[in-house]
């Protein structure tokens, strides 16, 4: 059963509107600001959602008020709410935007929600730790007035991508006509400390696929896509943004944090998504890569692309973590949406921070300026901690 995308929304460090954020991406902008912390970190830069939501928890601890980092996002003092409240607020406002974009209510009898996060606010909010990990999503459904209980995923950095995969399978299996799928995550002290301790946090800046890559920088945000069966969308004369042609996942089980150096999981996920789509690798013209800029992840991605697409001349690759930061459980959904926009517009943003491309990278990269292309089909690839690898194939009509 064909699955189509009929609505989408995101809340990002560069703003909310699809068109407005896309234009800022094309201009090579980023959302990183200095976020003071009472803890010793490798880097205090982070990409936060405008308005102070992403700064509240640590800004209070550091004694920051007006004139601090949140002032760079419109002069607002940090909000008093903790990370659990911010997580729910980001999810609710973005879900409402996605439903409005699709022209759908959220309370249909055959409508389901598939929501992902890494650990959300679970490790940082005392009230959240007393509840099950999925409680945040139930609270979001209560605010939206949705009828069905949500499907809730936590598969590390692949959570947002896996939510789309699960939603597509629910529609294909006839369990729903509409699935609103995606991910949300917020910047918290525990995530900053963990990535600093693991040395996955860059001491400088995010430089995906660059010879000087030395780690990622954290971000936050939310993105949700409205998936429908093609038949349901046709019955209501819905606008179709893209078709979700294929999905694939794998787990290399190599390490809790590092990918398999041979990139078996990433390769299998991509191959499975191509098989599911019923196409060959040569039909893919565009990839939104994971692009975390950690040396081990960049190398694994490079080898996976080489294995699937050949040693040279593969699809054009772009990546958005240099602009958005690594938003963990939200990143896969944000990148899937960026891929759809890139396919529809025929142009993709430059990879922010990439100045000296890895000479062994097998695919052309979007460097220095927006890159035009003629691709109609593309992959969104996500590589998560614990070996969670997910690949999504989207197609657009232009």
N, C-alpha and C positions, 0 to 999 in steps of 0.2 A: 504494500500500500504506500503510494508516494506521500512524502511528508514535506510540507512547505512552511516557510517563515512568513508570517503575516503581520508581525509587529515586533518592535524592539525598543529598548531604552537602556541608557547607562547613566550612572553618576560617577564622575571621574575627577581626578585632580585638575583637569582642564575644564571642568564644568559639566553640564547635563545634556543640553540639546544635541541631538545626533549631528546635525549640520554644523553647528557652531564648534563642537569639539573636533569634528573631522577637519575643519579648516585650520584649527590650531595645530593639529597633528601635521597637516601638510606643510605648515609654516615652520616645522621643526621645533615647536615650543615644548617645554616640559613643565611638570608641576612640582619640582623639588624645592623645598625650603628647609631652612635649619630648624629642627625641632629639638629644643633643649631637653636634656634628660638628667636626672640626678645620678644616673648610672654611667659607668665608664663604657663607652661604645667605640667601635672602630670608626664609626661615622655617624654624625647626627643629622645628616640629610635624609629626608623622606618625602614622598609625594603624597600630599594629603588633600582630602576633599575640601573645597572652598567653604568658608563659613565657620571654621573652628572645630567641627565635629571630630576631625582626626587628631586634634591637638589636646582635647580636654583632659584626658587622664594624666598625661605626663606634664602638661603645662601646670596643672594644679600642684603636682609634686615638686616641680622646679620653681614654683612661685611666680610663674609668668602670668602677666595680665596684659592690659592694653600696651601696644607697642612691641609685643612679642611676635612669634611667628604668625599667629592668626591675623595680626594687623596687615600682613602681606596679602591676605585674602579678603580684603574689604574692610579692615579696621575693626573686626568683631573681636570682643574678648572671648576666651574659651567658654563654651557652654558648660553648665554644671553637671550635665548627665555623664554617666560612666559609659564604658565600652559596650555593655549589653544593650543599653538604650540606643546608642548610636548605630549598632548593628541592625537593630529592628527598624529604626527610622530610615536608614539607607535602603533596606529591603522594601519597606512599605512604599516609599515615595517612588522608587524605581519600578516596582511592580505595577503601581498605578499608572505610571507613564507608559509602560509597555502595553498594558491593556487598552489604554486610551489610543495609542498608536494603531492598535489592531482593530479598534472599534468594537470591542467585546466587553461584556461584564465579566466579573470574576466568579460568579456564583452559578454557572451552568451545571446541569446535572452530569454532563459528560466532559467536564473540565477538571483537569488535575494540575497540581503544582509540584514541580520537582526542584528542590532548593539545595544548594551546596554551599559549604564553607569549609575552611581548614579546621580551626578550633574556635573561630569566632571570638567571643569574649570569655570563653569557658575558663581559661587559666587566669584571668585578670579581674573578674567581677565576682565578689563573694556571693551575691545572690544567684548568679548564673551557675556557680559550682555546686550549689545545693540542688539544682534541677538536672534532669537528663540533658544530654548534649543536643537533642532535637527540640527542646522546649522553646528555644528562640523562634523556630519556624512555626510552631503551633500558635505562639503569640502573634506572629505576623498574619497568619490566617484569620485569627480572631479580629484583628483590626481591619482586614479586607472584607470580612463577611463571607469568606469562602465556605462552601458546604463540605467538601471532602477533606480528609486529613492529608497533609502533604507527605510526599516522599522526600526524605532528607538524607543527603549524602555528605560524607566527610572522607575524601580520598586525597588529602593533602592538596598540592597545587593543581591537581587535575579535577577538583571537585566541580567547578563550573562547567568544564567540558563533559564530565561524566553525567552531569544533570541533563545536558542536551542529548547525550547518547541514550540515557534511560527514558527520557521523554519521547524520543523517536520510536523506541521499541514499544512503549505503551500504546502509541497510536497504531503502529504496525500490527500489534497483537489484538487490536480492537477494544482495548480497555478504556480508551478515551478518544474523543474527537479533537480536543484541544489540550495541549500541555504548555504551561508557562514555566520555562526552565532557565536556570542560570545560577549565578553565585554572588555572594557578598562577603566582604571581609573588612576589618578595621585595623588600623595601626594600634598596637598595644605594647606595653613595656616588656611583657614576656617574649613576644616575637622579636623585638629588637635585641633583647639580651641573648636569646637563643642563637640568632643568626650571627651576632657579633662573636659569640663564643665558638661557633662552628667555623668561623672565618669565611662563611659564605657572603658576609656583608663586605662590600667593597670599601677600602680605605680612601678611595678617590671618587670615581663616578662609574656609572654603568656604561660599559663599552662592549656590547654584544658583537661577537664574531671579529673582534679587533685583536691584533697581535698583543696588545697591552691589557687585555681583559683580566680583571682581578676580583670579580664578584658583582653581586647585585645590590640594589638599594630597594628598601621596602616602599610599598604604596598601599593604597586602600581604595575601595570603590565597590560598585555593584553593576551587574549587567544581566538583563533577562530578555530572552527571545520567546515569542509566541509561536509555537509549532501547531500546525493543524494538518489533518488529513487533507489531501488535495481535493477530495470530493466535498468535504465540509466547507472548505474555503470557496469552492466553486458555487455551491448552493447559496452562499450569502454574498457572492460577487466581491469577495475580499481582494484587496491589493496584495500581490505576492512579491515579497522582497527577494526571495531566493528559494531554492529547493535544497533540502538536506539530502544529498544523494547517497551518502554512505557513512557508516560509523565503524570504528575499530578500536580495540583496546588490548593491552597486554601488560604483564608485570614481570620484569626481569628478576626481581627478588635478589638482587645483587648486594644491596646494602640498605640500611635505614635512611641514608641521606644521599649516597652517591649512585649515579647510574652505572649500568654495566658498560665497561670500556668498549666492548664490542657492539654496543647499542642494539642488542637483540630485541629488547622490549619496544623501543621506538620504531625499529624496522618492522616488527610484526604488527604493531598498531597501524602503521601507514599501509602496509600491504593488505591487512584485513579490511581497512576502510575502502581501499580501491576495489577489492573483490566484492565487497558489499554494494558498492556503487555500480559494479559491472563495467568498469573501465580499466584501461591500462595506464601505467605511470606517465606515458607520453601525452596523455590528455590533460594533465595538470599543468596549468600555466603560472600559478601563483601560490606561494606559501606564506602564511603568517607563522613564523617560527617561534619557538619557546624563548630563545634569545635572552636567557637569564644572565649571561656574561660571566658565569663562573667558568673557569678553564675546563673542568671536567664535563660540565653540561654542554658547553659549546663544542668540545671535541666529540662527545657522543652524538650530538645532533649532526655534526659534519659527517661522521662516519655513516649514520643512518641515511642521510640524504644521498651520499655516494653509493650506498648499497642499493637503494631503491631507484634512483634516477640516473645513475651512471657517474663516471669520473669528472665530467664537465658538461656545461651547456644545459643544465637542468632548469627547473622553473625559477622565476624571479622570487627572491626571498626578502621579506621585510619583517620588522619586529617592533613592538610598541612599549616594551618595558623601560626603554631609555626615556620615554615621555611620561608614562603612567606609574613607573615603579613596578615592583613585583607585588601584586595584590593577592598573592596566595590563592585562597579558595575562589576568588572572583576572577582571576586572571584568564582562565580558559574561556569563560563566557565573554569577557571584554574583547579578547583577541578574535573570537569567532565573529563577533559583531564588526570589528575592524576589517576582517577579511571580506565580509559581505559588502561593506561600504567600498572597499578597494576594488572588488570585482564589478560592482555597479558603476562606479565612477571612472574606471579605466585608468586609475592613477593611485599610487600608494605613497605614504610619507617616507622621508629619509629615516634611517635608523639613527636615532639621536645618540651621539657619543662615538659612533663608528667613523674613524678617520683613517686607520691603517688596516684594511681588511686582511684577514688570514689568507695568505697566498694559496693554501691548500684547500680552501673552501670550494666545493664542487659546483655551486650554483651562483648565478649573478645576484648581487646584493644591491639594495636601494641605498646609495651612499651620497650624502652631501646635499641632495635636492630631491623633490618629488620625482618619481619615476613612472612614466606612462607605459601601458601594456595593453594587450588585446585579449587577455585571458578571460574565459567565461567560467572555468572551473578551478577551484583552489582547495588547498588543505589548510586547516588550522591544527597545529601540533602542540601538545602540552606534555611536558615531562615532569612528573611529580616525585617528591620524596617517597621513599618506600618502593620505588619502581613503578608507580602508577603512570602509565603512558597511554595517551588517548589521541586519536586522529579523527577529524571530521571533514567530510568532503561536501562542499557547497557549490551550487551552480546557479548562475543568473542568466537572465535574458536581457540583451541590450540591443 
